[in-house]
Amino acid sequence: MRGALEAGVARRIYGPEEISAAVLRLAREIAVDHAGRPLLLAGVLKGALYLTVDLGRALAALPDGPSEVFVDYLSVSRYGRSEEPHEATLLLDAESPIEGRNVVIVEDVADNGLTLRFLQTFLEGRRPARLRTCVLFDKPARRQVDVPLDYVGLPAPDCFVVGYGLDYHELYRNLPYLAELTPEAMQRL
């Protein structure tokens, strides 16, 4: 299956080393802002699973970072029975309390901004002490609404990208790099 997945890749955009360096840089930025305080990473499933885990590990390895790092997950959908976008729906809520805590939303990509705006508004309503947003990949060309992004890893081109958590019909998520998907691969699925 690995060969079949890679056959759908038009080009690699960022390799594993570049992604690892970006994750470490993000962890350092987050650590400076939350030094000595407990921190909750709120990962957005499914795309930010890998980023949340890697970010949590990187934060734990830093000597002057948060006093404790907690990890929880949320899941949001903007699609119903069709592929047409609609209002965001919370599919899975975080189990951890938010009120009074330092929280960083961890998302794989910021594209149109609608999902992030929904999550920021939703979590602000739970009165965290501090709410920040971290994205690994930023696609400003797709932005429909302005959303604050406190920690940004790497810019992403205005094309359909997969890998390191990003998928197409649940495939390609586990690629250790970010890549552009070929139109042929999209037509096959």
The 8 nearest C-alpha neighbors of each residue, nearest first, counted from 0:
[[1, 3, 2, 4, 5, 6, 171, 170],
 [0, 2, 4, 3, 5, 6, 174, 171],
 [3, 1, 5, 0, 4, 6, 7, 8],
 [4, 2, 0, 6, 1, 5, 7, 8],
 [5, 3, 1, 6, 2, 7, 0, 171],
 [4, 6, 2, 8, 7, 3, 1, 171],
 [5, 7, 3, 4, 8, 2, 9, 184],
 [8, 6, 184, 5, 181, 4, 180, 9],
 [7, 9, 180, 5, 6, 10, 181, 179],
 [8, 10, 181, 179, 180, 7, 178, 11],
 [11, 9, 179, 8, 178, 12, 180, 181],
 [12, 10, 178, 13, 177, 179, 14, 176],
 [11, 13, 178, 177, 10, 14, 179, 176],
 [14, 12, 177, 176, 11, 17, 18, 15],
 [13, 15, 176, 17, 16, 18, 177, 12],
 [16, 14, 18, 176, 17, 175, 19, 13],
 [17, 15, 19, 18, 14, 20, 13, 21],
 [18, 16, 20, 14, 19, 15, 13, 21],
 [17, 19, 21, 15, 20, 16, 22, 14],
 [20, 18, 16, 22, 21, 17, 15, 23],
 [19, 21, 17, 23, 18, 22, 16, 24],
 [20, 22, 24, 18, 152, 19, 23, 25],
 [23, 21, 25, 19, 24, 20, 54, 26],
 [24, 22, 26, 20, 25, 21, 57, 19],
 [23, 25, 21, 27, 26, 22, 20, 28],
 [26, 24, 22, 28, 23, 27, 21, 29],
 [27, 25, 23, 29, 58, 24, 28, 30],
 [26, 28, 30, 24, 25, 29, 23, 31],
 [29, 27, 25, 31, 30, 26, 24, 32],
 [28, 30, 26, 32, 27, 31, 25, 33],
 [31, 29, 64, 27, 33, 34, 28, 32],
 [32, 30, 28, 34, 29, 33, 27, 64],
 [31, 33, 29, 30, 34, 28, 64, 65],
 [34, 32, 30, 65, 36, 31, 29, 35],
 [35, 33, 64, 65, 31, 30, 36, 63],
 [34, 36, 66, 65, 64, 33, 37, 63],
 [37, 35, 65, 66, 34, 33, 38, 67],
 [38, 36, 67, 66, 65, 68, 101, 35],
 [39, 37, 68, 101, 102, 69, 67, 65],
 [38, 40, 69, 102, 70, 68, 41, 101],
 [39, 41, 70, 103, 102, 42, 69, 104],
 [42, 40, 104, 71, 72, 105, 103, 39],
 [43, 41, 105, 72, 51, 47, 104, 40],
 [42, 44, 73, 47, 106, 74, 72, 105],
 [45, 43, 74, 46, 47, 48, 73, 42],
 [44, 46, 48, 47, 43, 164, 74, 165],
 [45, 47, 164, 44, 165, 107, 48, 43],
 [48, 46, 107, 106, 50, 43, 49, 44],
 [47, 49, 51, 50, 46, 45, 44, 52],
 [50, 48, 52, 51, 47, 164, 53, 163],
 [49, 51, 47, 53, 52, 48, 54, 107],
 [52, 50, 54, 48, 49, 53, 42, 47],
 [51, 53, 55, 49, 54, 50, 56, 48],
 [52, 54, 50, 56, 55, 51, 49, 57],
 [53, 55, 57, 51, 56, 52, 50, 26],
 [56, 54, 58, 52, 53, 57, 51, 59],
 [57, 55, 59, 53, 54, 58, 52, 60],
 [56, 58, 54, 60, 59, 55, 26, 23],
 [59, 57, 55, 61, 26, 60, 56, 54],
 [58, 60, 56, 57, 61, 55, 68, 64],
 [59, 61, 57, 58, 56, 62, 64, 55],
 [62, 60, 58, 59, 64, 63, 57, 27],
 [61, 63, 64, 60, 59, 58, 65, 30],
 [64, 62, 61, 34, 30, 65, 35, 31],
 [65, 63, 30, 34, 61, 62, 35, 31],
 [64, 66, 34, 35, 36, 33, 67, 37],
 [65, 67, 35, 36, 37, 64, 34, 68],
 [68, 66, 37, 65, 38, 69, 36, 59],
 [69, 67, 38, 39, 37, 65, 70, 55],
 [68, 70, 39, 40, 38, 67, 71, 37],
 [71, 69, 40, 39, 41, 68, 72, 42],
 [70, 72, 41, 93, 42, 40, 95, 69],
 [73, 71, 42, 41, 93, 43, 44, 74],
 [74, 72, 92, 43, 91, 93, 44, 42],
 [73, 75, 91, 44, 90, 43, 89, 92],
 [76, 74, 89, 90, 88, 87, 73, 77],
 [77, 75, 88, 78, 87, 89, 90, 74],
 [76, 78, 87, 85, 84, 86, 88, 75],
 [79, 77, 84, 76, 82, 85, 83, 81],
 [80, 78, 81, 77, 82, 85, 83, 84],
 [79, 81, 78, 82, 83, 84, 77, 85],
 [80, 82, 79, 83, 78, 84, 85, 77],
 [81, 83, 78, 84, 80, 79, 77, 85],
 [82, 84, 81, 78, 85, 79, 77, 80],
 [85, 83, 78, 77, 82, 86, 79, 81],
 [84, 86, 77, 78, 87, 83, 79, 76],
 [87, 85, 77, 88, 84, 78, 76, 113],
 [86, 88, 77, 76, 85, 114, 75, 89],
 [87, 89, 76, 75, 90, 77, 86, 78],
 [88, 90, 75, 91, 74, 76, 87, 92],
 [89, 91, 74, 75, 88, 76, 92, 73],
 [92, 90, 74, 73, 89, 93, 75, 72],
 [93, 91, 73, 94, 89, 74, 90, 72],
 [92, 94, 73, 72, 95, 71, 91, 41],
 [93, 95, 92, 96, 71, 72, 73, 91],
 [96, 94, 93, 97, 71, 39, 70, 69],
 [95, 97, 98, 94, 93, 100, 125, 99],
 [98, 96, 127, 100, 125, 99, 95, 126],
 [99, 97, 127, 126, 125, 100, 96, 128],
 [98, 100, 128, 127, 126, 97, 101, 129],
 [101, 99, 128, 127, 98, 97, 102, 129],
 [100, 102, 129, 38, 128, 39, 130, 127],
 [103, 101, 39, 130, 38, 40, 100, 129],
 [102, 104, 131, 40, 132, 130, 41, 105],
 [103, 105, 132, 41, 133, 42, 40, 131],
 [106, 104, 42, 133, 41, 134, 103, 43],
 [107, 105, 134, 47, 43, 108, 133, 42],
 [108, 106, 47, 135, 134, 46, 136, 164],
 [109, 107, 136, 137, 134, 106, 135, 110],
 [110, 108, 137, 112, 138, 134, 136, 111],
 [109, 111, 138, 141, 142, 112, 108, 139],
 [110, 112, 142, 143, 141, 113, 109, 144],
 [113, 111, 115, 144, 110, 142, 114, 109],
 [112, 114, 116, 115, 111, 117, 144, 143],
 [115, 113, 117, 116, 112, 118, 87, 77],
 [114, 116, 118, 112, 117, 113, 119, 146],
 [115, 117, 113, 119, 114, 118, 112, 146],
 [116, 118, 114, 120, 115, 119, 121, 113],
 [119, 117, 121, 115, 120, 116, 122, 114],
 [118, 120, 116, 122, 121, 117, 123, 115],
 [121, 119, 123, 117, 118, 122, 116, 124],
 [122, 120, 118, 124, 119, 123, 117, 125],
 [121, 123, 124, 125, 119, 120, 118, 126],
 [124, 122, 120, 125, 126, 121, 119, 127],
 [125, 123, 122, 121, 126, 120, 127, 119],
 [124, 126, 122, 123, 98, 97, 127, 121],
 [127, 125, 98, 123, 124, 99, 128, 97],
 [126, 128, 98, 99, 100, 129, 97, 125],
 [129, 127, 99, 100, 101, 126, 98, 130],
 [128, 130, 101, 127, 102, 131, 100, 99],
 [131, 129, 102, 103, 101, 127, 128, 132],
 [130, 132, 103, 149, 104, 102, 129, 133],
 [131, 133, 104, 149, 148, 103, 105, 150],
 [134, 132, 150, 105, 104, 151, 149, 106],
 [135, 133, 106, 151, 107, 108, 136, 105],
 [134, 136, 152, 107, 151, 153, 108, 133],
 [137, 135, 108, 153, 154, 155, 134, 152],
 [136, 138, 154, 109, 155, 108, 139, 153],
 [139, 137, 110, 155, 140, 141, 109, 154],
 [138, 140, 142, 141, 137, 110, 109, 111],
 [139, 141, 138, 142, 157, 110, 156, 111],
 [142, 140, 111, 110, 139, 138, 143, 157],
 [143, 141, 111, 139, 110, 112, 144, 140],
 [144, 142, 111, 112, 141, 145, 113, 110],
 [145, 143, 112, 142, 146, 113, 111, 116],
 [144, 146, 112, 147, 143, 142, 116, 111],
 [147, 145, 116, 112, 148, 144, 115, 113],
 [146, 148, 149, 145, 132, 131, 116, 115],
 [149, 147, 132, 150, 146, 133, 151, 134],
 [148, 150, 132, 131, 133, 147, 151, 134],
 [149, 151, 133, 148, 134, 25, 132, 152],
 [152, 150, 134, 135, 133, 153, 148, 149],
 [151, 153, 135, 21, 136, 134, 25, 150],
 [152, 154, 136, 135, 151, 137, 155, 21],
 [155, 153, 137, 136, 138, 156, 152, 151],
 [156, 154, 138, 137, 136, 153, 157, 160],
 [157, 155, 158, 138, 154, 140, 160, 159],
 [156, 158, 140, 138, 155, 159, 141, 139],
 [159, 157, 156, 160, 179, 155, 180, 138],
 [158, 160, 179, 180, 161, 157, 156, 178],
 [161, 159, 179, 178, 180, 158, 177, 165],
 [162, 160, 165, 166, 178, 177, 171, 179],
 [161, 163, 174, 177, 172, 165, 171, 164],
 [162, 164, 175, 174, 172, 176, 165, 173],
 [165, 163, 46, 172, 162, 47, 49, 173],
 [166, 164, 161, 162, 172, 46, 163, 160],
 [167, 165, 172, 161, 171, 169, 170, 168],
 [166, 168, 170, 169, 171, 161, 165, 185],
 [167, 169, 170, 166, 188, 171, 185, 172],
 [170, 168, 166, 167, 172, 171, 165, 45],
 [171, 169, 166, 167, 168, 172, 173, 4],
 [170, 172, 166, 162, 173, 174, 161, 4],
 [173, 171, 164, 166, 162, 165, 170, 163],
 [172, 174, 171, 163, 162, 175, 164, 170],
 [173, 175, 162, 176, 171, 163, 172, 177],
 [176, 174, 163, 15, 173, 162, 177, 14],
 [177, 175, 14, 15, 162, 174, 13, 163],
 [178, 176, 162, 13, 12, 161, 11, 163],
 [179, 177, 11, 12, 160, 161, 10, 8],
 [178, 180, 160, 9, 10, 159, 8, 161],
 [181, 179, 8, 9, 7, 160, 159, 178],
 [180, 182, 9, 183, 184, 7, 8, 179],
 [181, 183, 185, 184, 186, 180, 7, 9],
 [184, 182, 186, 181, 185, 187, 7, 180],
 [185, 183, 7, 187, 181, 186, 182, 180],
 [186, 184, 182, 183, 187, 188, 181, 180],
 [185, 187, 183, 184, 188, 182, 181, 7],
 [188, 186, 184, 185, 183, 182, 7, 181],
 [187, 186, 185, 184, 168, 167, 183, 170]]
